[in-house]
Amino acid sequence: MIPKECKRLIEVDFPIALVSKHSAREKSIRHGHPSTLHLWWARRPLAACRAVLLGLLLPDPCDEYCPKDFKKEARRALAPTPCALEPDDEGLRKALLKFIGDFSNWDLSSNPVYLKAARTLVKAAHGDEPPLVVDPFAGGGSIPLEALRLGCDAFASDLNPVACLILKVMLEDIPRWGSKKIKVKRQNCEEVEAEGLAEALRIVGKEIKEKAEKELAEFYPPDPDGSKPIAYLWARTVRCESPNCGAEIPLMRSFWLCKKANRKRALRYKILPKPSPSEPSPIGRGKGEGYHGASSLPKDLLQFARSLRKEQTDAEARLWFLLRDRRLAGKKFRRQHAIPPYVVDFYCHDAQLVIEVDGGQHAEARRRDDARTAFLESKGLRVIRFWNNEVLQSTETVLEVVWRELLSPSPPTPLPQGEGNMPPMAFEGAGKLPSMAFEGAENLPRVEFEIFEPKIEKEAPTGTVTRAKATCLCCGTVLPPERVRAQLADQRGGADVIFDSAAKPPAFPQSTMLAGQQPENEPLRGATARDLKAGKVI
């Protein structure tokens, strides 16, 4: 046994350069490496774990407390290896360090000469009782696996059940059953004998694959050319809220599928326009009154409008952010727009709508506001007013009011008694904006996608969604985040889920497990529709 006073080899020296080189090479190894058996996100290199464990388990030969028996056995164990030996303790230390560096090479990790030498060194340092290596958060199992390779006892655990399954298979099942004959029972109750665990897995895996292909065939129908899809790209969708569009918008930040060299793939889209009507519209295109044209406005009024844009209030800035760039219903708004002899806060020409945001200075001059509203309504415009605090504190309710005004038709004549002052309205589900219902989806424009290989990065289209907006691919209408969230909320989280009469989804959670009332030796299984009906699911 190594005395407590004796330093370990890793405390005085370590072949870090050589070990690092072999650890980096491990990433490109595919045959026989545990990384090909399962996926783990923070895998520790086996080379580094093997070298560190040896450095921790072996004493420093130059230490005054190092047992002489260990030095004698170490020289005998290293003799069959290419590590050069010198008669003094310093030479033995160099030989041990060279052995650790060479043994970290993946090509020598299963070499019988090096394996026997490593286990002999560990036994010489710790006696007949193998040392215990404990890794309470083993993850992918690199440390306990290398401990077993060196002839140690290993104890591994993890909080993640996936890691526990990986550890059990790799540290228990494979060493115990790897080369033994195993009897495998097929689905038809026929027993066959497999030569080792790998062959047994091939037999069972083939049956599982065939059964899974039959059960999943309806979800992967072949294309007309006979090719079968192997995966689907899934994205949440919302509807474009432009009255002239209504197309589905896939919420995708990027259309890139792969950016690796020589394997660049991306999606590109093609817009299929909605069918044209059989007869031309009798209305045609015309020109309305252009009293709002900039060329006919007084210069002093235009200058005053520019100054107001530079000195807008916080409420005006917030509302403008939500209205600009056609973000609401695809309508174009102008801010601080001149309508002689006034400058209105926000104006939408398509909807003939004026939005005024009033602060304290407007509240003291109600009579002037009424006269201003009456004048605007005499021009055929609709006027709605909000207080600053309403815009800042109840933004979604304000947008709801504006939204309803945009969807309602413009009055053909001025209202006789329209004050134009709309107080805050209480809607069902306040704070939740209404979603548009599109009927006749076959008459809406559609978007089709195809995979292509971009020559340059700019060939791939930009995504449809950012933190600030979602953009329609067909018409370019911008939806603000409030409208996107409202539509997703109406979709019950974004998925097209069908609910039964009891407001319960017919699908059942595959991850729910049954506990209790289990027959002996029957493994846990996923819940089924019959379990849900019987009320057994916990």
Backbone torsions as a table, in degrees:
resi	resn	phi	psi	omega
1	MET	NA	149.8	179.9
2	ILE	-83.6	126.2	176.6
3	PRO	-62.7	151.4	-179.9
4	LYS	-63.2	-29.2	-177.8
5	GLU	-74.0	-18.1	-175.5
6	CYS	-77.3	132.4	178.0
7	LYS	-75.3	148.2	175.0
8	ARG	-83.2	158.6	-174.8
9	LEU	-61.8	-35.6	-177.3
10	ILE	-69.6	-17.5	-179.9
11	GLU	-76.1	-18.7	-176.6
12	VAL	-112.4	-30.0	-178.8
13	ASP	-163.5	158.8	-179.8
14	PHE	-161.9	134.7	-179.2
15	PRO	-79.3	67.0	-170.5
16	ILE	-66.2	-35.0	-178.1
17	ALA	-64.8	-46.4	-178.4
18	LEU	-69.3	-39.8	179.1
19	VAL	-65.2	-40.4	178.3
20	SER	-63.1	-38.7	179.3
21	LYS	-63.1	-45.8	179.9
22	HIS	-69.8	-32.7	178.1
23	SER	-66.0	-40.7	178.9
24	ALA	-66.7	-35.2	-179.6
25	ARG	-68.5	-25.3	-176.3
26	GLU	-61.4	-25.9	-177.4
27	LYS	-64.3	-25.7	-177.5
28	SER	-95.5	2.0	-178.4
29	ILE	-85.0	131.5	-177.7
30	ARG	-118.8	-31.9	-174.5
31	HIS	-86.5	119.2	174.7
32	GLY	81.8	-2.5	-178.2
33	HIS	-85.1	142.7	179.2
34	PRO	-57.7	-23.6	179.9
35	SER	-64.7	-21.7	176.7
36	THR	-83.7	-12.7	179.6
37	LEU	-88.0	-35.5	-178.4
38	HIS	-156.2	165.0	180.0
39	LEU	-100.7	133.5	171.3
40	TRP	-141.1	141.8	-167.2
41	TRP	-81.6	-33.7	-176.4
42	ALA	-121.6	55.1	-176.7
43	ARG	-70.0	130.0	175.6
44	ARG	-85.0	136.8	-179.1
45	PRO	-60.8	134.2	179.0
46	LEU	-63.3	-35.2	-179.3
47	ALA	-61.2	-45.6	-179.4
48	ALA	-66.8	-41.8	179.7
49	CYS	-64.4	-41.2	-179.9
50	ARG	-63.7	-44.5	-178.4
51	ALA	-68.7	-42.1	-179.1
52	VAL	-65.3	-41.2	179.3
53	LEU	-62.6	-43.0	177.6
54	LEU	-62.9	-41.6	178.5
55	GLY	-63.9	-31.1	178.8
56	LEU	-79.7	-32.7	-174.5
57	LEU	-84.1	-22.6	-176.1
58	LEU	-99.6	142.5	177.2
59	PRO	-81.5	164.5	176.6
60	ASP	-82.6	119.0	-177.8
61	PRO	-62.2	-24.7	-178.4
62	CYS	-83.0	-5.5	179.5
63	ASP	-75.3	142.4	-176.8
64	GLU	-67.1	-21.5	-179.0
65	TYR	-94.5	2.3	-178.9
66	CYS	-68.5	128.3	-178.0
67	PRO	-63.4	141.9	179.3
68	LYS	-68.8	-33.3	179.3
69	ASP	-61.2	-36.6	179.1
70	PHE	-65.0	-43.0	-179.3
71	LYS	-61.0	-39.6	-179.3
72	LYS	-66.4	-46.4	179.9
73	GLU	-68.2	-33.1	-179.9
74	ALA	-65.7	-41.9	178.8
75	ARG	-64.2	-37.9	179.7
76	ARG	-69.0	-37.6	-178.5
77	ALA	-71.5	-33.9	-177.2
78	LEU	-84.0	-9.5	-176.0
79	ALA	-59.6	-42.2	-179.2
80	PRO	-72.8	-10.8	-177.6
81	THR	-91.3	163.1	180.0
82	PRO	-73.0	1.1	-177.6
83	CYS	-69.7	122.3	-178.6
84	ALA	-69.6	138.5	-179.0
85	LEU	-113.7	139.9	173.3
86	GLU	-118.6	153.5	-172.3
87	PRO	-67.7	-26.7	-175.5
88	ASP	-86.6	171.9	-178.7
89	ASP	-65.9	-35.0	179.0
90	GLU	-63.2	-38.1	177.2
91	GLY	-66.2	-36.9	177.5
92	LEU	-65.7	-38.5	177.7
93	ARG	-61.8	-45.5	179.3
94	LYS	-62.5	-38.0	179.6
95	ALA	-66.1	-41.0	177.8
96	LEU	-64.0	-41.6	179.4
97	LEU	-65.1	-39.4	177.7
98	LYS	-66.4	-37.6	178.1
99	PHE	-63.9	-42.9	179.3
100	ILE	-62.5	-43.6	179.1
101	GLY	-63.6	-42.4	180.0
102	ASP	-69.5	-38.0	-177.1
103	PHE	-70.2	-19.1	176.9
104	SER	-74.4	-9.1	176.0
105	ASN	-70.4	130.7	-178.7
106	TRP	-59.9	-34.4	-178.0
107	ASP	-67.5	-24.1	-179.1
108	LEU	-103.0	0.0	-175.2
109	SER	-67.7	-25.7	178.3
110	SER	-111.7	11.7	178.5
111	ASN	-69.1	126.0	-176.4
112	PRO	-58.0	-37.0	-178.9
113	VAL	-65.1	-46.6	-179.0
114	TYR	-70.7	-37.2	178.1
115	LEU	-62.4	-45.9	179.8
116	LYS	-64.1	-40.5	179.7
117	ALA	-64.7	-42.5	-178.8
118	ALA	-64.7	-44.4	-179.0
119	ARG	-69.2	-34.0	176.4
120	THR	-66.0	-40.0	178.1
121	LEU	-63.1	-43.2	179.8
122	VAL	-65.5	-41.6	179.6
123	LYS	-66.9	-36.5	178.5
124	ALA	-66.4	-31.5	-178.5
125	ALA	-81.5	-28.1	-171.9
126	HIS	-122.4	4.0	176.5
127	GLY	81.5	-164.5	-176.2
128	ASP	-72.4	-25.1	-179.3
129	GLU	-85.6	117.8	-177.4
130	PRO	-63.6	142.3	176.8
131	PRO	-69.8	151.6	-179.9
132	LEU	-100.8	124.8	176.7
133	VAL	-107.7	121.8	-176.2
134	VAL	-112.5	129.9	175.1
135	ASP	-130.1	96.8	-175.0
136	PRO	-69.4	-21.5	177.4
137	PHE	-126.8	73.9	-167.8
138	ALA	-76.1	-26.8	178.7
139	GLY	60.0	-117.8	-179.4
140	GLY	-73.7	-11.3	173.3
141	GLY	88.8	21.1	-177.8
142	SER	-64.9	-44.0	-176.3
143	ILE	-68.1	-52.3	178.9
144	PRO	-63.7	-31.0	178.0
145	LEU	-64.1	-44.6	179.5
146	GLU	-71.0	-29.2	175.4
147	ALA	-63.8	-41.7	176.7
148	LEU	-64.8	-36.3	179.2
149	ARG	-62.0	-34.3	-177.6
150	LEU	-87.0	3.2	178.2
151	GLY	87.3	18.0	179.0
152	CYS	-94.8	162.9	167.0
153	ASP	-85.5	142.1	-175.9
154	ALA	-127.0	139.7	173.4
155	PHE	-124.4	120.8	-176.8
156	ALA	-129.3	143.0	176.7
157	SER	-149.8	166.3	177.8
158	ASP	-163.5	152.9	177.5
159	LEU	-77.2	-25.0	-177.6
160	ASN	-80.8	122.8	-179.8
161	PRO	-64.4	-29.1	176.7
162	VAL	-64.6	-43.5	178.1
163	ALA	-62.7	-38.9	179.2
164	CYS	-63.1	-40.6	177.8
165	LEU	-64.2	-43.0	178.8
166	ILE	-61.2	-44.7	-178.4
167	LEU	-63.8	-42.2	-178.1
168	LYS	-63.6	-43.7	-178.9
169	VAL	-67.1	-44.9	-173.1
170	MET	-76.9	-35.0	-174.5
171	LEU	-97.3	-23.0	-178.0
172	GLU	-112.6	-58.5	-170.7
173	ASP	-67.5	-46.0	-177.6
174	ILE	-65.0	-47.7	177.2
175	PRO	-63.7	-33.1	-175.2
176	ARG	-79.9	-41.0	-173.3
177	TRP	-115.0	5.5	-172.0
178	GLY	-56.0	-43.7	-175.1
179	SER	-113.7	4.5	-178.3
180	LYS	-87.3	156.6	175.4
181	LYS	-76.0	134.1	-175.3
182	ILE	-126.3	135.8	175.1
183	LYS	-88.3	126.5	-177.7
184	VAL	-115.9	131.1	177.7
185	LYS	-97.6	121.1	178.5
186	ARG	-77.4	174.5	-179.9
187	GLN	-66.3	-25.7	177.8
188	ASN	-88.0	17.4	177.9
189	CYS	69.0	8.8	176.7
190	GLU	-81.8	135.5	179.8
191	GLU	-98.3	133.7	175.7
192	VAL	-128.5	155.5	-179.2
193	GLU	-104.0	125.8	-178.6
194	ALA	-106.2	142.4	178.0
195	GLU	-85.3	83.3	177.2
196	GLY	95.2	168.7	-176.7
197	LEU	-66.3	-36.8	-178.5
198	ALA	-62.8	-43.8	179.4
199	GLU	-66.4	-38.0	177.6
200	ALA	-62.8	-39.8	178.3
201	LEU	-66.5	-35.9	178.3
202	ARG	-64.1	-41.2	-179.5
203	ILE	-65.2	-50.1	-178.7
204	VAL	-67.6	-40.8	-179.0
205	GLY	-62.2	-36.2	179.0
206	LYS	-64.4	-41.5	179.2
207	GLU	-67.3	-40.8	178.4
208	ILE	-63.7	-40.9	179.9
209	LYS	-62.0	-45.3	-179.5
210	GLU	-64.1	-40.7	179.8
211	LYS	-68.2	-40.2	179.6
212	ALA	-65.8	-38.8	179.1
213	GLU	-61.9	-37.8	178.7
214	LYS	-68.6	-42.9	-176.9
215	GLU	-70.7	-30.8	-175.7
216	LEU	-99.7	3.1	-175.4
217	ALA	-60.4	-36.3	-177.7
218	GLU	-68.0	-22.3	-179.7
219	PHE	-88.7	-10.8	179.7
220	TYR	-128.6	63.9	-178.9
221	PRO	-67.1	142.9	-179.7
222	PRO	-70.2	151.6	176.5
223	ASP	-74.5	167.1	179.0
224	PRO	-56.1	-29.2	-179.9
225	ASP	-84.6	2.9	177.8
226	GLY	94.4	-11.7	179.9
227	SER	-73.7	144.7	-178.1
228	LYS	-105.9	135.3	175.5
229	PRO	-71.8	144.3	178.3
230	ILE	-110.5	-14.0	-179.7
231	ALA	-160.9	157.7	177.4
232	TYR	-121.8	140.5	174.4
233	LEU	-92.8	117.3	-173.1
234	TRP	-106.0	139.5	177.6
235	ALA	-148.7	145.6	171.7
236	ARG	-70.5	152.8	-179.0
237	THR	-132.3	150.1	171.5
238	VAL	-131.0	164.9	179.6
239	ARG	-94.1	138.9	171.5
240	CYS	-65.4	134.2	-173.8
241	GLU	-99.3	14.0	173.4
242	SER	-74.3	131.4	-179.8
243	PRO	-59.2	-22.7	-178.0
244	ASN	-96.1	4.6	-175.2
245	CYS	-127.2	-92.7	-178.7
246	GLY	85.4	12.6	-178.5
247	ALA	-72.2	159.2	175.6
248	GLU	-77.5	136.9	178.2
249	ILE	-111.5	111.2	173.5
250	PRO	-73.6	127.6	-177.6
251	LEU	-84.3	91.3	-178.1
252	MET	-129.0	126.7	178.7
253	ARG	-72.8	-28.6	-177.9
254	SER	-149.5	147.8	176.5
255	PHE	-100.6	9.2	177.3
256	TRP	-76.9	136.2	173.5
257	LEU	-101.8	-36.8	179.9
258	CYS	-154.8	134.7	179.8
259	LYS	-115.4	10.1	-179.7
260	LYS	-68.3	150.8	179.8
261	ALA	-60.6	137.7	-180.0
262	ASN	66.1	5.5	177.7
263	ARG	-136.3	29.4	-177.0
264	LYS	-70.5	124.7	178.6
265	ARG	-138.8	143.2	179.1
266	ALA	-148.9	169.7	176.0
267	LEU	-101.4	139.8	169.4
268	ARG	-127.7	152.0	-172.7
269	TYR	-116.1	156.7	176.0
270	LYS	-129.9	128.9	-177.3
271	ILE	-89.0	123.6	174.5
272	LEU	-99.3	106.5	-174.7
273	PRO	-65.9	156.0	177.6
274	LYS	-68.0	150.1	-176.9
275	PRO	-59.4	139.8	177.8
276	SER	-75.3	146.8	177.6
277	PRO	-65.3	153.0	-177.7
278	SER	-67.0	-28.0	179.5
279	GLU	-123.9	146.3	178.5
280	PRO	-66.6	152.2	-179.8
281	SER	-65.7	134.1	-179.7
282	PRO	-71.9	-15.7	-175.7
283	ILE	-76.0	-44.1	-178.8
284	GLY	71.1	-168.8	179.9
285	ARG	-110.0	139.0	178.9
286	GLY	-141.5	-179.1	-179.6
287	LYS	-121.0	131.0	178.9
288	GLY	-90.3	-174.5	179.2
289	GLU	-67.8	136.8	-176.1
290	GLY	-107.0	44.4	-177.7
291	TYR	-69.2	-16.3	-179.1
292	HIS	-92.8	5.8	-179.9
293	GLY	-65.1	140.2	-174.6
294	ALA	-66.2	-29.5	-175.2
295	SER	-69.2	-22.5	-176.9
296	SER	-98.8	6.6	-176.1
297	LEU	-94.8	146.6	176.4
298	PRO	-63.2	143.4	-177.8
299	LYS	-65.3	-36.9	-179.5
300	ASP	-66.9	-32.4	177.5
301	LEU	-70.1	-39.7	176.8
302	LEU	-64.4	-39.6	178.5
303	GLN	-64.5	-39.7	178.2
304	PHE	-64.6	-38.8	178.4
305	ALA	-64.8	-39.6	178.5
306	ARG	-64.2	-40.1	179.7
307	SER	-65.6	-35.7	178.0
308	LEU	-67.1	-34.1	178.6
309	ARG	-64.4	-33.6	-179.3
310	LYS	-77.6	-19.2	-175.7
311	GLU	-120.1	38.3	-177.1
312	GLN	-72.4	150.9	-179.4
313	THR	-78.0	170.8	178.2
314	ASP	-62.7	-38.8	179.6
315	ALA	-65.3	-42.8	178.5
316	GLU	-64.3	-38.7	179.7
317	ALA	-64.8	-41.7	179.8
318	ARG	-66.4	-45.6	-178.8
319	LEU	-66.1	-36.4	178.7
320	TRP	-65.2	-36.8	177.9
321	PHE	-60.9	-33.9	-178.4
322	LEU	-84.7	-19.3	-177.5
323	LEU	-100.0	-24.9	-172.2
324	ARG	-69.0	162.6	176.1
325	ASP	56.5	33.5	177.8
326	ARG	58.2	37.1	-175.8
327	ARG	-76.3	-20.3	-178.2
328	LEU	-113.9	110.9	176.4
329	ALA	59.5	18.6	179.2
330	GLY	70.4	15.5	-177.8
331	LYS	-93.7	141.5	179.0
332	LYS	-89.4	126.4	177.4
333	PHE	-112.6	150.3	170.9
334	ARG	-117.5	143.0	177.3
335	ARG	-103.7	149.7	-178.7
336	GLN	43.7	60.7	-175.7
337	HIS	-95.2	135.6	-177.1
338	ALA	-85.5	122.2	169.9
339	ILE	-127.2	94.6	-170.7
340	PRO	-49.7	134.9	5.9
341	PRO	-96.8	23.0	-174.2
342	TYR	-117.0	165.4	169.2
343	VAL	-121.3	114.5	-177.9
344	VAL	-91.1	155.6	-176.1
345	ASP	-68.5	-50.1	-179.1
346	PHE	-140.5	141.0	-176.3
347	TYR	-141.5	131.3	174.8
348	CYS	-116.2	112.1	-176.6
349	HIS	-69.9	-39.3	-178.0
350	ASP	-60.7	-39.9	-178.7
351	ALA	-96.3	-1.0	-177.7
352	GLN	52.3	48.5	-173.3
353	LEU	-121.7	134.7	175.8
354	VAL	-117.0	132.8	176.8
355	ILE	-117.0	126.2	178.6
356	GLU	-116.1	133.2	177.1
357	VAL	-111.2	112.8	-171.7
358	ASP	-102.7	138.1	173.3
359	GLY	-109.7	-159.3	-178.2
360	GLY	-63.5	-35.6	-177.5
361	GLN	-65.4	-30.0	178.4
362	HIS	-78.2	-33.0	-178.8
363	ALA	-62.7	-30.4	-179.0
364	GLU	-80.1	-11.0	-177.3
365	ALA	-126.1	56.2	-178.0
366	ARG	-61.0	-37.7	-177.4
367	ARG	-62.2	-41.3	179.6
368	ARG	-67.8	-35.9	177.3
369	ASP	-64.1	-40.2	179.0
370	ASP	-63.6	-41.6	178.9
371	ALA	-65.3	-39.1	178.9
372	ARG	-64.4	-43.6	178.8
373	THR	-64.1	-42.5	179.7
374	ALA	-61.9	-39.0	179.2
375	PHE	-65.0	-44.7	-178.6
376	LEU	-65.2	-39.1	179.2
377	GLU	-69.4	-28.1	176.0
378	SER	-67.2	-20.0	176.4
379	LYS	-87.5	4.9	-179.5
380	GLY	86.5	15.3	-178.7
381	LEU	-98.2	153.2	171.6
382	ARG	-101.1	143.0	-175.6
383	VAL	-128.0	130.6	170.5
384	ILE	-128.5	144.0	-176.1
385	ARG	-124.1	146.0	175.4
386	PHE	-135.6	150.9	171.2
387	TRP	-81.7	157.8	178.7
388	ASN	-56.6	-44.6	-176.1
389	ASN	-68.2	-26.5	175.9
390	GLU	-66.8	-41.7	179.6
391	VAL	-66.7	-39.4	-175.9
392	LEU	-77.7	-34.2	-173.0
393	GLN	-102.4	-26.2	-178.1
394	SER	-128.9	57.0	-173.4
395	THR	-60.9	-43.3	-176.6
396	GLU	-67.8	-34.9	176.3
397	THR	-65.9	-39.2	177.0
398	VAL	-62.6	-44.9	178.3
399	LEU	-62.6	-34.4	178.7
400	GLU	-64.3	-41.4	178.0
401	VAL	-62.9	-46.2	179.7
402	VAL	-63.2	-41.4	-179.6
403	TRP	-58.6	-45.6	-179.1
404	ARG	-65.7	-35.7	177.7
405	GLU	-67.7	-36.3	179.2
406	LEU	-68.2	-34.2	-178.8
407	LEU	-79.4	-27.9	-180.0
408	SER	-76.9	145.3	-178.4
409	PRO	-67.7	148.9	178.1
410	SER	-69.4	142.1	179.3
411	PRO	-66.4	136.2	-179.5
412	PRO	-68.8	-28.0	179.0
413	THR	-131.3	158.7	178.6
414	PRO	-61.2	142.8	176.7
415	LEU	-68.2	136.1	-176.6
416	PRO	-69.4	-35.1	-176.2
417	GLN	-126.2	37.0	-176.8
418	GLY	-83.9	110.2	175.5
419	GLU	-76.5	-23.6	-179.9
420	GLY	76.3	11.3	-178.2
421	ASN	-106.8	108.2	-176.6
422	MET	-105.2	114.6	178.6
423	PRO	-72.4	166.5	177.1
424	PRO	-56.8	135.3	-175.9
425	MET	-105.0	144.9	178.5
426	ALA	-102.3	111.6	179.6
427	PHE	-106.9	159.5	175.1
428	GLU	-66.0	131.7	-177.4
429	GLY	68.3	53.7	-178.1
430	ALA	-56.9	142.1	-178.0
431	GLY	91.0	-9.4	179.4
432	LYS	-111.9	115.2	-175.9
433	LEU	-75.0	145.5	-179.5
434	PRO	-70.5	151.1	176.3
435	SER	-105.7	150.9	-177.5
436	MET	-84.3	141.3	177.1
437	ALA	-103.0	117.5	-178.5
438	PHE	-101.6	122.3	177.2
439	GLU	-103.4	152.3	-179.5
440	GLY	68.9	56.1	-175.8
441	ALA	-61.8	-21.6	-179.9
442	GLU	-68.5	-17.1	179.7
443	ASN	-94.8	6.8	-179.2
444	LEU	-95.2	152.4	174.8
445	PRO	-65.4	147.5	-178.9
446	ARG	-126.4	161.7	179.5
447	VAL	-123.0	128.6	175.2
448	GLU	-111.6	145.3	-177.6
449	PHE	-116.5	152.4	173.1
450	GLU	-145.4	153.1	179.6
451	ILE	-88.6	134.9	177.5
452	PHE	-142.8	170.2	-178.7
453	GLU	-108.9	103.8	-179.0
454	PRO	-69.6	138.5	175.3
455	LYS	-78.9	-39.4	176.1
456	ILE	-127.4	161.9	-174.0
457	GLU	-65.5	-30.2	-177.2
458	LYS	-71.8	-13.4	179.2
459	GLU	-69.5	-27.9	179.9
460	ALA	-74.6	132.2	-180.0
461	PRO	-65.5	153.4	176.6
462	THR	-76.5	158.7	-178.5
463	GLY	-67.2	169.7	-177.4
464	THR	-97.4	-11.6	-173.2
465	VAL	-136.3	141.4	170.8
466	THR	-132.3	-175.7	177.2
467	ARG	-66.7	-21.7	-173.0
468	ALA	-101.2	-18.7	-173.3
469	LYS	-167.9	166.4	168.3
470	ALA	-126.3	136.4	-173.3
471	THR	-116.4	131.9	177.7
472	CYS	-73.0	133.3	179.2
473	LEU	-73.2	-24.8	-174.8
474	CYS	-84.0	-48.2	-173.5
475	CYS	-118.2	-7.1	179.4
476	GLY	80.7	6.7	178.0
477	THR	-63.4	138.3	-178.1
478	VAL	-103.2	129.0	175.4
479	LEU	-104.0	126.6	176.6
480	PRO	-71.8	164.9	-178.1
481	PRO	-56.8	-33.6	-178.5
482	GLU	-62.4	-40.0	-179.4
483	ARG	-72.5	-36.7	177.9
484	VAL	-64.0	-45.3	179.6
485	ARG	-63.6	-37.5	-179.7
486	ALA	-64.1	-43.0	179.0
487	GLN	-67.0	-41.6	179.3
488	LEU	-65.3	-35.3	177.2
489	ALA	-64.9	-38.3	177.2
490	ASP	-66.5	-25.2	178.2
491	GLN	-86.2	10.7	-179.9
492	ARG	58.3	51.7	175.9
493	GLY	99.7	-0.7	175.2
494	GLY	109.1	-10.7	-179.6
495	ALA	-103.5	146.9	177.4
496	ASP	-81.7	81.7	-177.6
497	VAL	-95.7	133.5	177.3
498	ILE	-97.4	127.3	-178.2
499	PHE	-108.9	147.3	179.4
500	ASP	-84.5	-172.3	-176.1
501	SER	-64.9	-24.1	178.8
502	ALA	-91.4	13.6	179.1
503	ALA	61.9	32.7	176.5
504	LYS	-118.1	139.7	178.4
505	PRO	-71.5	138.3	179.4
506	PRO	-69.1	-22.3	177.8
507	ALA	-71.9	157.5	-179.8
508	PHE	-124.0	151.4	-176.6
509	PRO	-72.8	118.1	-178.2
510	GLN	-69.4	-23.3	-175.0
511	SER	-86.6	-8.3	179.2
512	THR	-72.3	130.5	-177.3
513	MET	-109.9	151.3	177.9
514	LEU	-92.4	140.3	178.1
515	ALA	-135.3	146.6	180.0
516	GLY	82.9	153.5	179.5
517	GLN	56.7	30.4	-179.8
518	GLN	-92.6	131.9	172.4
519	PRO	-59.0	151.9	-177.0
520	GLU	-61.4	137.6	178.9
521	ASN	66.5	11.4	176.2
522	GLU	-89.8	125.2	-177.2
523	PRO	-70.2	159.6	175.7
524	LEU	-65.3	147.2	-179.3
525	ARG	-136.4	164.8	177.8
526	GLY	-72.7	152.4	178.9
527	ALA	-69.1	147.4	178.5
528	THR	-117.0	172.2	179.3
529	ALA	-61.8	-34.0	178.8
530	ARG	-66.3	-36.7	177.3
531	ASP	-64.9	-41.3	178.9
532	LEU	-61.4	-42.0	-179.0
533	LYS	-66.1	-36.4	-179.6
534	ALA	-80.7	-8.2	178.2
535	GLY	75.2	29.3	-178.1
536	LYS	-88.9	-15.0	-172.6
537	VAL	-74.4	136.2	178.1
538	ILE	-107.8	NA	NA
